[in-house]
Amino acid sequence: MEKKSIRVTILGREYPLRVENEEKALKVVAYVDSLLNELIEKNPGAPTSTIAVIAALNIAEQLFDLKEHVQNEGIDIADLVGVLSYLRESFPIEEAN
């Protein structure tokens, strides 16, 4: 599948992305932006870098919970790794100019 360049906005800042699935990418961006805004609301005055770390930890915890669920359900971890690799390739982050 061919990658498409799009621009997205997270916390009011624009970022260029190259994606294979624009619809999915926009859902991911909306999720991240929503989570960051929620954390800012709960932690007024916290630096953006702190908010970003808290968000990364929250998302990582969700990933670990998913991995645990997958393992408990007997799904092959290699399949999950394949999915994660696909996601990493599908949503590379380009540096802003």
MOURMO-V379985 format. One line per field, one symbol per residue. ss: DSSP state (A for helix, B for strand, O for the rest). Layout:
ss = ???
This chain:
ss = OOOBBBBBBBOOBBBBBBBOOAAAAAAAAAAAAAAAAAAAAAOOOOOAAAAAAAAAAAAAAAAAAAAAAAAAOOOOAAAAAAAAAAAAAABBBOOOO
